[in-house]
C-alpha cells in the first residue's frame, strides 16, 4: 500500500472512531487522509496516523484501519519520513 493510499476501515475502527470523536459527519477515511504519520508503542500495526483536529490516532495493519485511539491518552511520536 502506498503512503497516500487510504486503508479500508474495519467495523471495530468505525465504532471506536464514533466513540472517540462523537462525530457522525466525519469519516475515519477523512481523518486518515488529514492525519500525519506517527509511531505508537505497544500496538501491533504497520501504519499510524494522528489527526490533531479530531485528537485521534488511527492504527492500520495490512491495509485495514483496525482501531482508533484517543490521542490525549496515547503516547506517540511523529514518524520519520
N, C-alpha and C positions, 0 to 999 in steps of 0.2 A: 504494500500500500504506500502510495506516495505521501509526502509530508502534507500536501494540500488536500488529500482525499478525506472526506468525512466518513468515519466508520458508521456501520449500522448501529442502531441503539437497541439494546435489549429491553424487554418489558420491565425487568427489575430496575434498570437505569432510568427508564421513563418514570417509574413510580418514585424512585429516590429523588429525581430532578424536581418533580412536583412537590414532594415533601420538603426539600431543601430550599426551594425558591418560592413556593406558594403561587407560582405563575402558570396559567394555562395558555397564555397568549404568546409565550416564548418557548421554542423547542430546544431540546438538548443538542440537536444538529446546529442550530444557530449559535448556541453557547460554545460548541466545539470550534466552529469557524472563527468566532470572535476571540477565542482563548489563545493564550501563549503557552508554548511547551514548558513543562516543569518536570521535576523528578520528585517522587514521593517515596519515602522509606516505609517498608513493612507491608507492601501490597504486591500482588502478582499481576503485572501489566506490562505492555510493550510501549504504550504511549500515554501521556497525560497532558491535559490542558487546563489552564486556570483562566476563568472568566472573572475579572475584577469587578465588573458591574453587578453581576449576579452573586458574587462571592462564593463560587463553587469550583471544585476541581473534578474533572471528568476523567475516569480511567478507562483505557481501552486495551483489550487483549485480542490478538489475532483478528483485527478488523471489526471488533464489536465493542462498543462502549458498554462496560459491564456494571459500573456503579458510578454514583455521583456523591461526592463528599462536600460537607460544608467547609469552606476554606478557612474560616476563622478558627476551626478546631483541628486543622490538618497542618502538619509540618511539611513544607515543600520548599524547593528552591528552583530558581529559573534554570532550565536545561541549557547546556552548552550547545550552540548552534553550529 
